[in-house]
Amino acid sequence: MDLTTAFVRSDDQGATEIVVNFGPLAGREATEAEVDRLARRLLGTVEFVRVHAVRSHEMSAQSESIVHQVVVQLPVETDDLEELREMCEAWAADCAAERSVTPLDA
């Protein structure tokens, strides 16, 4: 089973983003303090970064889900993309180890 938590993608304007699927790992959304901690950690490698938490609600007549992600926007190309992705993944694992929520039984 693939346990990758952070993925690289391009946004609509072609900028690079790292998307961290935070919810499945931690069972909750990231706190403001955790998002700030990630941004500061990344600033050790890049000069500028934009980090934001996203909560999406997806619903149909048959199902309902809430997706918690953290998106890191990198405005310029970087040679350190894999290192940054790994840093995001390690950050998410640290956050989940510190505090996670167990899903309710249905």
Buried (B, 14 or more C-beta within 10 A) or exposed (E): EEEEBBBBEEEEEEBBBBBBBBBBBBBBBBEEEBBEBBBEBBEEBBEEBEBEBBEEEEEEEEEEEEBBBBBBBBEEEBEEBEEBBEBBBBBBBEBBEEEEEEEEEE
